[in-house]
Amino acid sequence: MFDKNQGKLRYLVSKHKKLSRYFPKLIIFNNKYIVEEWVQGPTIREKNLNKAELVLLSKQLKKIIKIMWSIKYNKVVFDYINYIHKRIKKKDKFDLKNVPIKVNHNDLSLDNIVITSKGLKIIDNEFLGCSTGWLLNIKNSFLVEDYKYQNFVSDKILNNLWEIRKEWSKIINRKIYKKNSIFKILLKKFKIL
């Protein structure tokens, strides 16, 4: 967890009558860890869907997001915008005090939504929070634009935030590539590969 209060927020989600069905069953949590059930099924990316199928799923996902945003939670939990700034060692210079905080997954990519026999399940909930991070939902997912952020920030600010997010992604991808390269070297050295 990135914030000791994420477990309590995840518990709230697990008890929410409408929202809980879209998340894995919560097994246990404390101030450091959250344990969820394993969700069986392909991710949206693995299904390799066509554009029409993605549009249908986009509508379903927007419904889930609206449920998340309807939850009244008045405490900031895991400030995603601040987190991505810290990860690239840049100061958060954006004034978002007029942006409401909302319960949000913060990483609704094609890899984090599983298609199950019971419908969509949102996985990899380590970025779950209640903050202004919801502004990046459109950019950080396959969702079709809906312009809700424009009530709070300009296109310029949103695009600047997205550039920060992309910079962070590049750093993560370089680290993963480096780890994988070292792993492959070790496998070759020990004649496993």
Secondary structure by P-SEA (a helix, b strand, c coil): ccccaaaaaaaaaaacccccccccccccccccccccccccccccccccccaaaaaaaaaaaaaaaaaaaaccccccccaaaaaaaaaacccccccccccccccccccccccccccccccbbbccccccccccccccccccccccccccccccccaaaaaaaaaaaaaaaaaaaaaaaaaaaaaaaaaaaaccc
